[in-house]
Amino acid sequence: MKKSNQNEIANLIKSFRYAFRGFVFAVNNERNMRIHIVVAILVAVFSFLYGLEAVQYALIFLCFGLVIAAEMFNTAIEALVNLETPAYDHLARIAKDVAAGAVLVSAIMTVVVAVFTFHDLNRLWETVVLIVTTPVLLVCFLLLIALGLFFIFGCTGKVKPQDSKNDNYKS
């Protein structure tokens, strides 16, 4: 393999490592990110029991991805604003508020998609009854909720971004 191809592959691997590190940073430092992840997992498990069609799964997973991506953009904007503006600044507040508003809009639209996806109230009720009356399912859901709450509120240690002089962020 040529040296240039090896460099391209190495750069590609580095870019994925940086992206993964950014995702982990957002999870470790943003409670709302952890909330979005827990809700997505709970809805995904519930939707399996509800029995969605393939297109409905695609829509809800697309919505999960959009909300999580919006939360990550919000985190990035907040970090940049804090880097440039250590003291209170009206424009900095606007930038942060607008970024947070984008997350809110994507989360609200996800709820709208969920309302249309889980619109059959009889089927919804049957799924809830199935969970409540099946001990294994009930224990699994309660365990998922307990683990989710621990994940949301127990992972509160802020992680500072790594400042490595060896990192080259050029792709």
C-alpha positions, 0 to 999 in steps of 0.5 A: 500500500502506498504511503499516501493511502496509509496516511489517508486511512490514518487520518480517517481513523483519527477523524472517527476517534475525534468524533467519538471523543466529542460524543463521549464528551457530550454524554459525560458533560450534558445531562440533557444529552443523557436524558435524550439517550435514555428516552430514546432507549425506552421508546425503542424498547417500547416500540418493539413491543408495540410492533411498529412498521419499518418506516415508523422505526426509521422515522423515530430513529431519525428523530432520535439522531436529530435530537442528539445531533442538535444537542451536540451542536448546542454543546459545541456552540456553548463551548465556543461562546465560553471560549470567546466570552468568559464574562456575561455578554448579550450576544453570547446569551443569544447564541446559547439560547438560540442553540438551546432553542434548536434542541427544543424544536427538534425534541418537540418535533420528535414528540409530534412524530411519536404522537402520530406513530403511536396514535392507535390508543387501543394498541398503545393501551394493550402494550402498556397492559402487556408490560404491566402484566408480564413480570419479566417485561415489567422488571426489565422496564423498571430496571431500564428506568432505574438504570436510566435515572442513574445514568442521567443523574449519577454521571455528573462528573464534568470532564474537561476537554483534552488539550493534547498538542499531538492532536491534529484536527485537520481532516 
